[in-house]
Amino acid sequence: MNEDVFNTSLRGFLKKVGITSQREIEKAVRDALANGSLKGNEKLPAKMVLTIGGISLTHEINDEIELG
């Protein structure tokens, strides 16, 4: 395995996940605030599930996103 190639590819994947996930969450929260289904002071339960084929990896992260 080429460590440099692996590291670069992994970092690119994680950057894409982080950026696109943040945009989707921000859009969904703004839409929910606009249509009145959120007030703006909630704590939203959040779960992210990472799966990678070929190595049978499944990793789950549970947390809260606080709106204020």
N, C-alpha and C positions, 0 to 999 in steps of 0.2 A: 504494500500500500504506500502511496505517495502522500506523506503527511501534509505537505504544503497544498496539494490539490484538494485533499479531504477537508482541511481546515478552511480553505477559501470557499469551497462549495457549501460546507456547513454554515459558515457565517453568512453567506448569501441567502441561504434558505431561512435562517432565523431572522435576518433583517426583513425579508419579504413577509414573513409571518407577523412580525411585530408591527410593521407599518400598515399592512392591509387590515390586520385585526383592529388596530387603534382607529383607523378610518371608519370601519364598519360599526364599531361600538359608538363612536361619536355621532355618526349619522343616525343610528337607531335611537339613541338617547335624545337627540335634538328633535327627531320626529315625534317621539313619545311626549316630550314636553310641549310641542306645538299642538298636538291633538288632545292634550289634557289627560293622558293616561299616566303621566308622571307629574309630580308636583315640584320636584327639584331638590328634595331633601332626603330622598330614599338611599338605602344601601341595597345594591342589587347583587344577588348571588351570581357568581360567575364560575364557569367550568371550562377548562381547555383540555382537550384530549389529543395527544400526539401519538400517531401510529406510524411505524416505519416497516414496510414489507421487507422480506428477505432476512430479517433478523428477529422477527416476532416481538418487536418492541411496542408496548402500549404504556404511555405515561399520562397520568391524569393530575391536573392541578385545580384545586378548588379554593376560591377566595371570594371577597366582596369588592365591589366598586362603589365607593361612596360619592354621592352627588353633592353633598354639602349640608 
